[in-house]
Amino acid sequence: MKRMLSILLACVLMISVVACSGKGSSSSTSSVGSAAGSSTQTGKKPVIGVAIFDYSNNYVTYIRNSIKVLAGNKADIQMVDAQNDQVKQVEQIDLLLSKGVDALCVNAVDPKAASTIISKAKAAHVPLIFFNRSLSSDDMKSYDKCWYVGTTPEDSGRMQAEMAMKVFKADPSFDKNGDGVLQYVILKGTLGHPDAEARTQAVKETFAKAGFKTELLDLQPGDFKTQTAKDITDVWMGKFGNKIEMILANNDAMLLGAIEAGKAEGFFGGGKKMGAIGINALPEILPSIKDGTIIGSILSDAYSEGLNIFTMAYNVATGKDVYQGVEIAPDNMKAIRVPYIPITKENLNVAQDMYNKILKQ
Ligand code: CA
C-alpha cells in the first residue's frame, strides 16, 4: 500500500507541476483567467487553487491526495507547495489570484498571516477555504466568503487518554508494579504548536477529570519527528526502563521512533510489556496495531477533510451554496470540524478503508 501511495503521490506531483507551469491541457489553460463564479455560466471546469504549507508533511499529503482524487475531471486543481515559507506562500497566492481562480483553498504556513491572505482574496472576490491550520475567530469573521475545515485537536488527546484508561482498567498486566497507578511518559509535539499543546493538555485533563491515578514520569518535546522521539526514548529506557507502563505520543511519527527504541530493550514484541498509543493512525503504524505491538491510535480522517474541502470549494466555485452536500454542521465560526476516530485492533478496517478511498476514487 505504501508503494501504491508513493506512485499516486508521484502522479499527483506531476499533475501539479504541469498545471502550475501553465502548460497544462487546453481545457485547464482556457479556464484560467475566467472571473470568479463564471464557471457556471460558461460550463467550463472550475479552477481551484490549493496552497499547501509543506508537501513533506505526511498528514497533509493524504489530504492533498484526497482532494486530487475527489476533483478527478470535475475541477482544475492548481496546487502549490510553500515549503514551510510564509513569504513564498503569499507570493503563490498572489499568482493564483492573478490567474483568476474560482476558489482558493489555503493550508496556511503561519495562521497569523491569515489576515493578509483574506484581504487579498476579498479584494479579488475569491472565496476562501482555509484548512488544517486553524485561524482566529476575528479573521474568520472578517470575510463572509471565508470558511474553515479541520479538526478539534483536544478531541484526539481526550480519546487517547480514554483509550489508555480503558485498557489499564481492563487488563491488569499493564499495571506492571501493581500500585493501581499508571506510570506514563508523553512524547509531545513541537512546543507552542497548537496541536501539541491541545493534545497534551487534553490527555492530562481527561485523566484528572476521571479521577484516574497517574504518575507522569517525564514529558519531552519530540517535535513530531521519528528520530527525535527515538533519541528521547533511548534515554528513557536507560532512566526508567521497565517502570514505564505506557507511552502516549502526540503523533504516530514519534511513536514509530519510540517503538524502535523500545524494541532494542525487549519491549514491543520482545516479550516485555509496555503500552503505547499514538495519534493519526498513519498507514505505517497500522501493522503494529494489528499484531498487538501497540494498543492503538487516533485516526485523523484525511479523506473526510479532503472531501469537505473539495466539496465546499467546488460549491462556491460553481455558484452553489457552500454547505451543499456537506454532512457535518458548521460551528459558530463557519468551521467544519471532522471528528477523530479511535482505532484499535477491533476496528482497524475503519482506518484501512479510509486510506483505500484515497487510493481508489
Ligand atoms: Ca503502576
Residues whose N, C-alpha, C, O or C-beta is under 5 A from the ligand:
A	BS01	CA	D175 K176 N177 G178 D179 G180 V181 L182 Q183
